[in-house]
Amino acid sequence: MEDDHRAKLRAIVLVLVGAASYGVLSTIVKLSYAEGFGTAEVTGSQVLFACAALWVCRLAGLARTGSGGSRTGDRPATSADKVKLVASGAFTGLTGVFYYYSLQWLDASIAILLLFQFTWMGLLLSWLLHRTKPSPNQWLALAVVLAGTLLASGLWAGGGSRLHLAGLGFGLLAAACYTLFMYFSGKVAVHLPTLQRTTWMVTGAAAAVSVIFPPLFLWNGALGHGLWRWGALLGFFGMVLPPFLFAKGAPRLSTGLTTILGSIELPVVLICSALLLGEPVAAEQWIGALLILAGIAVSERRPERVKTSPTQAGP
């Protein structure tokens, strides 16, 4: 029992770190935009750099151990496994695409608020698919996280000055794709090694993004003008590290808990914006970030066991 608890705590830490790494992306994207690169170039280079890096690691590992991977237990994925992983990986690529599109019509505070609707979407998905009714702690955590998200988004500080139907739709699509990505991270081909699963999932993300944003940057000279730096950073923090950590930690956690843990992203966004970009962060936004952290803590709080007296205990 104690070993199971330690394994669950380790899984929680992995998911938290994976979600936190998403929080640095907006800062990196703003820095890349400041150098004149567009959404298509930034998003496309991100997924292709990540996909190339993972395949290099994957092939290098196979070369060291032999194609069978007998010394590492790296069993080859079946065709069905590959299709499922590529399809599920497309959701993480689509999350970024839809989120960047929503930013074309909405203030950032509204867009991030829409993205964070994954907190209740994940609980609902788990309830619908697995009849897993959220625990009282999870309901409480959800309420606290949503309240914190509302404050941290800056909506009350005037962030809602622009509303657009297309932006609202893309924002909700981003939240839905992020929910599905976290769900499939813990359900698809979990018998395979983490690196193999992550490689195929990021391949799916790269394929999905390349269809929407053809990789013109490969031959238009953008890479030589510095795009490679931003693509490499975004690829690592957005496409390599999070899917790897989610693939390793999410299978040990429920979908509801995984989505609540994913809300750590917003406090990280605020911290990076304040420290690296020098953007002002209002007091209510910091309070919102603290509420999100409190919600995460509440979601993992275990109910106290009812103690039985000797006369009540069974034989």
N, C-alpha and C positions, 0 to 999 in steps of 0.2 A: 504493500500500500504506500509506504514512504517513497519507494522508488518511482511509483506511478506519479506521486505528487511532484517529485523533483523533475521528472520528465515533462510534466505539464507546465511547471514553472519555466523550464528551459524553452519549451515551445512558445510560451507567452513572450519571453524576452526576444526570441527570434522574430516573431510577428511584429512586436513593437519596434525593433530596429529596422525591419523591412519597411514598415509604414512611415517611420521617421525619415528614412532616406528619401521618400517621396516629397517630404517637406522642403528639401533644399532645391527642388527642381525649379520652382517659380523664380527664385533668386537667380539661378544660372540662366534661365530663359530670358529674364529681363536684361542681364548683362550681355547676352548674345544679341538681343534685339538692339541694344545700344550701339553695337558694332555694325548694325545695318543688315543683319540676316533676317530672313522672313520665316514665317511659321512652317512652310513646306520644307525649307532647308534644315531648320532646327529639328523638327520632328523626324524627318526622313533620315538624317545623319545619326540621330540618336538610336533608332532601331537597327539600322544597318551596322553601325559600329558594335553595338551590343551583340547582335547575331554573329558577326564575324569573330568577336572575342570568345564567345562561348564555344563556337565550333572549333576554334584553335585549341582551346583547353580540352574539349571532348576528344578530338582526334589525337592530341598529344598523349592523353591518358590511355587511349586504346593502343597507341604505338608502343607505350612502355610495357603494357601488360599482355599484348596480343589481342587479336580481334575478338576472341572469346571472352576476355576480361575475367579469366578464371581466378586470378589472385585477388580481385577486388569484388567479386560477386556482381559485376556489372553485366547483368543479363541483357541481351539485345531486346529492344522493344518490338512488339509485333506490329503489323500494319494497322491493326485496329487501335493499338496504343498511340501510334504516331498521329493518326487522324484525330483522335480525341484530344491529344495534347496540343496539336497545331490549332485546332478549332477553339479550344479553351484559351490558348495564348493570344488569339486574335482579340479577345476582350480587353486585355491590358493595353494593346496598341490603340484600340478604338476609344478607350477611356481618354487618352491624351488628345486624340483627334477631336472628339466631341467637346472636350473641355476647352481646347484652344479656339474652336469655332464659337463657343458660347461667349468667349471673351471679346469677340468682334462686335457683339451687340450689347453686352451687359458690363456693368462695373464689376471689378474683381471681387468685391465683397459679396455681390449677389451670386456670381458664378461659383465661388467657393462654398457658399451656403447651399446651393443646389447640389453640388458634388457630394456634400456631406449628408445628403438624404440616404446614402448607403447604410447609415447606422440603423434605420428602421427597415430598410429594404432587406437587409440580411436576416434580421429576425423574422420578417414576414416570409421570406423564401424558405427558411428552415422550418417554419411552422406549416407552410403549405405542402412542401415536398416530403417532410419526414414526420409530420404531426408532432414536432418537438415544440411544445408550448413554452414560451419564455418564462424563466423563473421570476419570482418577485424581485430579486436583486437585479436581474437584467432589465425588467420594466423600469425600475428606479434609475438604473444606470442610463438607460435610453433617454429618460426625461431629463436627467442632469446633463448628458452630452448634448442633446438638442438645445437646451437652454444656453449652455456654454458656447455652442456653435453660433447661435443667434447673436450673442454678445461679441464673440471674437471676430465675427465677420465684419463688424463695423456698420451693420445695416442701420442701426439707430443713429449713427453719426452722419447720416445723409447719403449712405451708399446706394440707396434705392432710387436715386434721381432718374435713372434710365431703366426702363423695362421694355422688353421686346419679345414677342411671342416665339420667334425662332431661337433667340438666345435661351429662353426658358426651356424650350424643348431639347436643345442640345445639352444644356446643363443637366437635365434629368436623365437623358440618354447616357451621359458620362457617369452619373451615379449608378445607373442600372448596370452598365458594363463593368464598373469597378466591383459591384456586388457579385456579379457572375464570375469575375476573375478570382475573387477570394474564395468563392464557393468551390469552383473547380480545382483550385490549388490544393484543396484538402480532400478531393474526391476522385480525381482522374489518375489512373495508373500509379497509385501510391506504392505499388510493389517495386517500382523501378528506382534506381539511385537518383539522388536529388539533381546532380549535374546533368544527367541524361534527360530527366523530365524538364528541367529549366531550359535546356538547349532547344528542345522541340517546341516548348511554349513560346519562347522568344522568336523562334523561326516563324511561328504563326503570327506573332505581333508584327514582325517585319513584313510579312506578305500582305497583311491587311493594310498597313500604312502605305506600302509601296503602290498599292492599287489606287489609293486616294491621292497620295502625293508621289508621283513618279520621281525617281531619284535623279533629277536633272543636275544636282550639285556634283555628281560624279564627273561631269565633263564641262561644266560651265565656269570652272576656276574658283568656286567658292571655297573649296577645301584648302587651296593654297593661300587664301586670304585669311585663314584662321578658323574656319568652320570646324576643322578637325578637332580643335581643342574642346569646343563646346559639345560637339557630337560625342567625343570620348567621355567627358564628364557626365553628360546627360545619360549616355548609354549605361555607364556604370551605376549611377545612383537611381536611375529610373527603370532600367530593363535587365540588368544583371543581378545586382544585389537584392532588390525586393522579391522578384520571382523565386530566386534561389532560397531566400530565407522563408518565404511563404510556403514554398514546396516542402521545406524541411519541418516547419512548425505547425502549419495549418492542419495537417491530417490528425494531429493529436487534440485539436480543439473543435468546439462546435462552431457552426457558421455564425450564430449570433454573437458568441464571444469574439470571434475573429474580426467581425465587422466593428464591434465596439472598440477593440484594441486599435483598429485602423484609424480611429479618430485622433490618435496622437499626432497625425500629420499636421493638423491646423496649428497647434502650439509651436511646432517646429517652424512652420511658415512665418509666424509672427516674430520668432526669435531671429531667424535668418534675415528677415526684412529689416529689423531694427539694427542688428549688428553689422551686416554686410552691405546693406543698401542705404542705411541711415534714414529709413522711412519712419515717420512718427507713428507710434502705436498708442492709442488712447487707453486710459485706465480701464474702461469697461472691456476692452479687448483682452487685456491681461487677466481680468477677472474671469472672462469667458474661457481662456486657456486653462486656468486653474480648475474651473468647473469640469472641463473635459477630462483632465487628469483625475479629478475626484470620481467622475463617472466610470473611468477605467478601473479604479481601485474598487469601487462598489460592485462592478460586474464580476470581479474575481473573489469577492468576499464569500467564504463558505459558511453555510448556516451551521450554527452550533448544534452538536449532537445532544440529543436528550439523554441525560444520564439515568440509568436504571439502578434502583436500589437492589440489594441482595435478595429481598423478598419478591421483587418484580422480575428478576432475571430468570430466564428459562433454565432447564436442567443442563 
